[in-house]
């Protein structure tokens, strides 16, 4: 049976089977090799230290690199057996990602949803696997970014802000889409953003003494600063880390200036798309895709595993490309696949060219190619007249 001949029910069954099989595989890995290749002890040690009133941050920029809220939210995992906690943590992340991918597919017309869900899943699961196996926060962040994109596409801007703030409690990355959404929709977001961020700031004071909370906030800022500097000194999979591999070292000041210029550019195109096109779905996808690319290319602690954040957007763009790129469909899809392979095999392929320590350059290069293709696809759609009702996009 050819792929095109599969019914919508069969396509949905295959997609759900892939997610279930991934969950079973990671469960087998945990049960047969408990405590290996996992970062969760870092999270839960911080949670225990919070309960005990001990410092949760180190001074060397490694270990727990999140806001105190993340340690608080993960306290329940410290009260159950370690293997059970390991399984539950991964199942929550995997379930959220599967749900987010389904939501993303649901933004397309009814007849396309099942095949879109399968396509998005086929791109997301492989890039997600390493982070899922290791228990990294990337899995939660991937789901959160995708859900925010869906909420913006549905014009649920205030809910998108709240989800960003909740995600910010888990990892600082969510500050990027939050600031972009506030900038593009200021009147609709200022009040709820102030209220939400205020609540986020004061929440830890309900769980510990004020002087301890303030000390942890200060230590968090110091730790993140050291972490950023450490990332610039070593080889990480971000834009300037890629350039460093090829002996082009960029100063911290220059990196900062370039990142600000890039942020202004993203804000400018997002604001233009929102105010001029009126195509909320395409604008939402562009905003969150650019936000995610910005995180990956300009965070000095981006790892090869972190590129799972962009995975659902790769699947979405691969699926929608034929809807309007009639002449260039195969070429664009080929570029998307090549960029996907570059991100997926960044270490395994890159190490043969630059050695294991410097095998961080292929993923950011692949992301740059993908983002260029994605902007071509989305910008052409955004700037064209609206399509008749019933169009795939």
Residue, then its C-alpha position, 0 to 999 in steps of 0.5 A: x500500500x502506498x503512503x497516499x492510499x492510507x486512510x486518515x485513521x491509519x495515518x493517525x494510528x501510525x503517528x500514535x504508534x510512533x510516540x508510544x514506541x518511543x515511550x516504550x523504548x525509553x522506558x526499557x532503556x531506563x529500566x535496564x540501565x538506571x541512572x546512566x546517561x541522565x541529567x535529572x539528578x541535577x534537577x532533583x538535587x537542586x529541589x532537595x537543596x531548596x527544601x533544605x535551604x541550601x544553595x542550589x547554584x554553583x559558582x562555576x557556571x555548570x549544573x543547575x542553570x534554571x530559575x529557582x522555580x524549576x527546582x520548586x516545581x520538580x520537588x514532587x519527583x524527589x519524594x518517589x523512587x528514583x526509577x519511577x521519577x525518571x520514567x514519569x519525568x520522561x513520559x510527561x515530556x514525551x506526552x506534552x510533545x506529542x500533544x503539541x505536535x497534534x495541536x500544530x497539525x490541527x491548525x491545518x484543514x481537516x483532510x490534512x490533519x492526520x498526515x500532517x501529524x504523522x509528518x511532524x512526528x517523523x521529524x520531531x521524534x528523531x531530533x527529540x530522542x537524545x534529550x528524551x533519553x537524557x531527561x533534559x529540559x529541552x523536551x519540555x521547552x520543545x512542547x512549550x514553544x510549539x504550544x505557544x505557536x499554536x496559541x498565537x495562531x489561534x489569536x489566543x495571545x494572552x494564553x500564549x503569554x501565560x504559557x511563556x511565563x510558565x515555560x520561563x519558570x522551567x527554563x530561561x529560553x522562553x524569555x525570547x518568544x515572550x518578549x517578541x509577543x509582547x513587542x508585537x501585541x503590546x496593548x493586549x499583553x502588557x497588563x497580563x505580562x506585568x501581572x504574570x511576571x510579578x507573580x512569577x517573581x514572588x512565588x518562591x517567597x511562599x516556599x522559603x524565607x525572603x533572604x534565602x530566595x533573594x540569595x538564590x536569585x542573585x546566585x542564579x544571575x551570577x551562575x547564568x553569567x558565568x555559564x554564558x562566558x564559559x560557553x563562549x570560551x568552549x565549543x558549543x553548537x551556536x552560531x559563534x561556536x560554529x565560526x570558532x571551529x573554523x578559527x574565526x573567533x568573535x569577541x563577546x561584545x561583537x557577539x552581543x551587538x550581532x545578537x541585538x541586531x538579529x533580535x531587532x530584525x526578528x521584531x521588525x519582520x514579525x511586526x510587519x507581518x502581523x500588521x500588514x498581512x493579517x495571516x495569523x497562522x503564517x505569522x505565528x509560525x514565523x514568529x515562533x520559528x524565528x524565536x527558536x532559531x534565535x535561541x539556538x543560534x545565539x545562546x552560547x550554551x546550545x548543544x547538539x541535543x538542543x536542536x530538538x526545539x526546532x523539530x516540530x517546525x521542520x515537520x510543519x514546513x516540510x508538510x506545507x511547502x507543496x501548497x504554494x511552491x509548485x515549481x520549487x517543491x522538490x528543491x525546497x523539500x530537499x534542502x529541508x531534509x538536508x538541514x534536518x540530517x545536519x542537525x540530527x547527525x551533527x556530532x556523528x557526521x561532524x566529528x569525521x571532519x573536525x574531531x569529537x571536541x569540535x563536532x558542533x558546527x553542522x547543526x547551526x549550519x543546518x539550522x541556518x539553511x532551514x531558517x532561510x528556506x522557512x523564511x522563503x516559504x512563509x514570507x512568500x505566503x505572508x506577502x501574497x493576497x489571501x487564498x480562497x477558503x479551503x486552501x491548505x494554508 
